[in-house]
């Protein structure tokens, strides 16, 4: 079978050896120097000032939304636009924390929300925030989205879990909003088994993220910032380690994840290059199949996607290709969670929602197959042959 995920790590034996070596010699396994080292490496590779390592990509979303609320950049009841084609835990934190998610439809040829769609929604009823999912290594006119959000005072932040390494307008996806979230779950570009990141260039937000990650205390802040908080709240040294300044969680990773991350990130360039090269081959093959709606990627300098999305012109054509892939023993699955507006939790908590016809077409007429960095040349060729035949 050509599986969506073939290995836990990019270099299995290397990572396992480093884990064994660390476990034998380590005295502390809770978040510490290994996690801090991984954060520095991740921030540098993502070309961001700060990276905050957390226990999962889902927690990254929750921590970021809570930090924005703590800082007053968003408020309870604010309307936050979200991509209709997304993952459940992009939307759940908004509902859980008292915000109003507003579904925005995507463009079929790039699977993403465009600036025009955002503008129409904002003009109909103002949005205070926009949480954009960069779907499967793709984007629409994301630079225009960033410009529009700045002009309108919309807090713009990105979920980049599926698009690590993709470049548009000279920048990595994940670097257009005030912050971005990432997953290092086993199925993603970089694996720490479980894990995630929030990246930002905003110093104030970074400090709040550090507190929200760990109970709301100040232990991970700079000495100067700690002193300022102690003075502002009249906290003496005896109580300093056990004072809590704002709403928070325990979203800390472990040193084991830090060790894995430091090993895996050395292969960032190889992983991105493999996915980008394979995507080009799949894209070329799919262009020969009249049943498949072509993807629009000419505006992207490099596509490094989580998996290869395929959208078909009719539901019947989609079903026929599903059967073909299954018969060929090539693993497939729905595109993310499909149209999030039809998910049971969403209908329960957001009973009145806008229609998203393009997301519904992708939901019913699409699926994705593997584009992982472990595919062999023969496996890539085999998938390409499946893609070519209508």
Secondary structure, 3 states (H helix, E strand, C coil): CECCCCCCCCCHHHHHHHHHHHHHHCCCCECCHHHHHHHHHHHHHHCCCEEEEECCHHHHHHHHHHHHHHCCCCCCCCEEEEECECCHHHHHHHHHCCCEEEEECCCCCCCCCCHHHHHHHHHHCCCCEEEEECHHHCCCCHHHHHHHHHHHCCEEEEECCCCCCCEECCEECCCCCCEEEEECCCCCCCCCCCCEEEEECCHHHHHHHHHHHECCCCCCCCHHHHHHHHHHHCCCHHHHCCCCCCCCCECCCEHHHHHHHHHHHHHHHHHHHHHHHHHHHHHHHHCCCCCECCCCCCCEEECCCCEEEEEECCHHHHHHHHHHHHHCCECEECCCCCEHHHCHHHHHHCCCCCCCHHHHHHHHHEEEEECCCCCCHHHHHHHHHHHHCC
